[in-house]
Amino acid sequence: MWIATLADDAIQDLRPVQDLAGSGPPFQRLAALLGRGEFTACGIDAPLSVPRSVMPPGGRAALVKAVDDLPLDGRPS
């Protein structure tokens, strides 16, 4: 996983999540960064899903609907 800093639509800095400042495991530092909300956008491109054993009845469509039905809590739709 990589963290990019952009300015004027150009990458100014690119670093692996392991290089984020702070203490604790890398993904705890990433969670802290995201929790502070000091970013304009974030995204993930990963070929992963939930294990079949916890997939809701109805499969992928039911999972997508469950996520879509989550409350926005003030976030834009």
N, C-alpha and C positions, 0 to 999 in steps of 0.2 A: 504494500500500500504506500502511496506517495502523497505528499502534501505539496501543493503548488501555490506560489504567491504570484499574482498577476497585476500588471499595471498597463493601462492603455492596450488591453487585449493581447499582451505579450507576457510570457512567463519570465518572471524576474528571479525566482528561486524555486528549486525543486529538491525535495529531501525525502528520504524514507521516514515512515512513521517512527522508526526507532531513534531518529535524530531529533525528535521534538524535545524542547526544553522541559525540565521538570524532573520529578522523581516518580518512581513507580514503574510498572510494566508499560510498554509502548501503547497498548490499546487503552489503558487507563488515562494516559496523557492525552490520547486522541479524544477520548470521551470528555475530558476536562476542557479541551480546546473547543469542541462542539458545544458543550454546555455553556460556555461563556458567550456564545453567539457572536463572536467577533469575526464574522465572515459574511460575504455577500451571497455565496452559493456553495453547495457541496453536493457531491454525488458519488455513486459507486457503480462500477461496471464489473460484475462478478457473476460467473456461472454457478450460482448456488441456490439452494432452496432449503426447506425444512425437511427433516427425515420423514420418510414415508410413514413411520409409526406414529407421528404426531400430525400428519396431514388431516385436515377436517374432512368429514364425509362430503362428497361433492368434488373432491380433488382441487386442482389449481384454481378453477373458477370460484370455488367457495373460499379459498384462501385469499384471493384478490378481493372478493367482495368483503370479507371480514376486515381486511386492511382499509379498504375504501370507506367502510362504515365507522372507523375509529373517529373519535371527536377531534376537531381541529384545534381546540384550546387556543383560539386567537390567531392561529396561523392562517395565511391566505389559502384559499381553495384553488 
